[in-house]
Amino acid sequence: MKNHFFDKLIHNKMAVVGGIIVVFIVLIAIFAPLIITQDPQKIDLSGEGLAPSSEHYFGTDDLGRDIFSRVIAGSRTSLLVGLFVTVISTVFGALIGAVSGFIGGKFDNLVMKIMDIIMAFPSILLALVFVTIFGTGLYSAMTGVGISNVPRFARLVRGSVLSIKEKEYVEAEYAVGQKPGKILLNHIMPNCIAPIIVQATLAIGNAIITVAGLGFLGLGAAPGVAEWGAMLSDARNYLRAMPQIAIYPGLAIAITVLGFNLLGDGLRDVLDVRQD
């Protein structure tokens, strides 16, 4: 089974390209302290707005900070954002969706109505409300985005549970007197893993974009922190004079999100049993 999965994975071009990009970004984040050439927080007003050179690969920003080092350091922040948001969304969404779908009836209808109400609002709008209530900051932004994405996972898992719990092997477990909780954990949830993995992979890219958007609005990372969205926000007033301030963090966001989206789409094709 594993060999079959990896065989399909390496023959899926989208998954391979996306995987290469993701691994590349992850390696950069892991070895960031070894890659950065200068202190990403160091301000040097005498060297502001310098063009790319052998000393400053991506040039410097309006405060003379090395953009290359800030982009590399920002990879850690952005990956942390994506993982943190996705963990919140996956854990709570899977729990809500599994319990709701398994119990069914009026309880299921009520829970799904609540999920529908939350999904009616854009993620960034709910995140803005959360940040407004609990204060600005990266963790408030990440938590808000994570909670706003819970309904997507809840509906996904709920749909899978509704389908799987009607299978004959599940009915057989009931027939032999197996407890409902064990049936859900041991026989239903393992079969929901594939769609959860795909959705989680795609959610990482979406989370990075959303939190970067909050950072662009000044509601994400604290001032001075090397975070790609905040770097784009700092570049707004210098797009003509110092375009490098916006170009490189913008490319970093685009490439990272592209990698996760390609990997997610590829995994969806690989894990789709209808294509076997």
N, C-alpha and C positions, 0 to 999 in steps of 0.2 A: 504493500500500500504506500509506504514511504517512498520507495523507488519510483512508483508510478507518479506520485505527486511531484517529486523533484524532476522527473523526466519531462512532465508537462510544463513545469515552471521554467526550466532552462530553454524550452522551445517557444515560450511566449515572449515575444520581443518587448512588449510593453512592460512586463514584469521584470525582465532582465535590465532594461534601461533604467526603469524606476528604482530597482534594487541597487544598481551601481551608484546612482545619484545619492540615494539615501545613505548607503554605506560610506560614501565619500564625505557627506555632510557630518555624519556621526563621528567619523574618524577625526575630522577637523575639530569638532567640539571636544572630543576626548583629549586630543593633543594640542589644544589651543595654547596652553602656556609655553609650549615648545615652538609654536609657529609664529606667534606674535613677535614682532621685531622691536616694538617700543611699548611703553606704558600707555594703554588705551585711554587713561584718564588724565594724562599729563597735558597741561595747558601751556602753550608757547605762543604768545601773541605776536612775537616777532616772526613767526613762520606760518601765519594764517593764510589759507587759500592757495597753498603751493600745488602746482601741477604734479601729476605722477612722475616719479623719478626713481633712481636706484636706492635712494635713502627712504623715500616714502612711496611705496609701490602704487598706492591708490591716491596719493596726494594727501593734503591736510584740510581740515574743516575751518570754520570761521574762528575757532579758538586755537588753531594750530595743532589740534590733536591728530594723530596718525589714523587715517581712515581705514587702512588695511588692518591694523591691529584691532580697531573697534569693530569692524565687520567680523573678524575671526572670533573675538570675544563675544560678540552678539550671537554667534551660532549656539553657544551654550544656553543663553537665555531663551532663544526662540525654541530650541528643542525641549527645554524644560517646560516651556509654555504648552507646546503641543502635547507632551506626554502627560502633564498634570491635568490639563483640561480633558483629555481623552480618558484618563483613569476615572475621573469624577463622573463623566458622562456614561462610561461603560458600566461601572459598578452599580451606580444607582439606577440607570436605565434598564440594565439587564435584570436587576432585582425586581423592580416595579413591573416590568413587562412579563417576567416569568410568573410571578405570583398572580398578577391580574389575569393572564391567559389561562393559568391552571385552575384558578377558582371559578372564573367565568361568571355568568349571570349578571345581576344588578351591580355587583362590586366591580366587575370588569367594565361595564358600561360607564360607571361613575369615574373610574380611574382614567379611562380613555377620553372622556369628555374633558377632564382636567388637562390631560396631555394635549388635546386638540386646542384648548385655549392658549396654552403656553406656546404651541407651534404657530399660532396665528400671528405672533409678534416676531419680528426679525431678531436674530441672535444678538446683534450688536445693540439693539434697542433695549433688550432685557439686561444685557451687560451694563449698559449705561445707567439703568435704574439701580442695579445692584451697587455699582460704584458710587452713585450719588448717595445711597443710603449708608453704605459702610465705609465710604471714603476712597479717595484715589490711591493707586498703588498697584503694583504688578499682581500681587496675590489676590486682591479684590477683583481685578479684571479677569484673572484666570478662573476664579471661582464663579463669577457671574457668567462667563462664557460656558463653563462646564455645566452649570445648572440649566442654562438655556438649551443645551444640546441633549439633555436627558430624554426628552420625548422621542427623539429619533431612534435611540436605542431601545426605548421601552416599546414602541410600536413594532420595531423589527423583531425583537425577541418574542413579544406577545404573539405575532403572526406565526412564527416558527413553532411556538408551544401549542397553539391551537391546532396546527396541522399534525404535529407529532403525537399529541396525546390521544389522537383517534387511531393510531396504528395498532395492529394486532398484538405486537409484543408488549405494548403498554397495557392493553386490556388483560393480557395474560398475567402481568404482574399484579393487577388488581385481583384477579381470580385466585391467585395463590396467597392472598392476604398481605401483600407487601404494603407498608405504610405509604401514604400519599407523598410525604416529604422526601422519602428515599427514592420514590419513583421519579419525582421531579429532578432531584439532584443526580441520581445515578443513571437514569435512562432517557430523560428528556433534554436536560441542559447540555450534555455532551454533544448532542446532535444539533445544537444551536451555535456551536463554536465557529463554524465556517463563516456564516454571514456576519457574526460579531467581529471576527478578525478583519474582514473586508471593510466593514463600516468604520472600525477603529482606525484603520490605516488611512482612509479618506478623511476621517475627522481630524487627524493630526494636522494635515495641510490647512483645513478650514479654520482650525483653532489658531494656527500661526497667523493667518491673514486677519482674523477678527481681532485678536489681541494687538497685532501690529496697527490695525485701524484705531483702536483705543489709544495706543501709544502716540499715533499721529495727532490725535485730538488732545494729547497731553494728559490722558487719564490712565495711562499704563505705568510704565517704569518711571522711577524717580528721575528727576533731572540729572543729567550727567552719566547715567547708567548706559552701558553699551547695549542697546536693544534696537533692532532694525526699524521698528515703527517709530520710535522716538528719534532715531537718526534722520528719518525722512521728515519728521516734524521740524527738526532743527534746520533742515535744508530749504524750507519753504521760501525764506526771504533771500536765498542766495542761488536760485536756480540758474540765473544767467551768468552771474559772476563766478560761481563755483559749482558747476553742474556735477562734479565728481562726488559732492556730498550726498546727492540723491541717487546717482546712477548705481553705485556699488551696493548699498544696502537694498535698493530696489531689486537689483539683479539677484541678490542673495535670497530674498523672499520668493521671487518668481521661480528660481531654480529649485529651491527646497520644496515648495508647494507642488511644482511639476513632478518632482521625484516621488513624493508620497501619492499623488493622484495616479500617476502611471503604475506604481506598484499596486495600489488598491484596485485599479481596473484590471490589471493582470491577474491578481489573486482571485478576483471575482470570476474571471474566465476559467482559471485553473481549478477552482473549487466547485464550479458548476457541474453537478453530476449529470445534467441533461446533455452535456457535450461528450460524455464518455461513450 
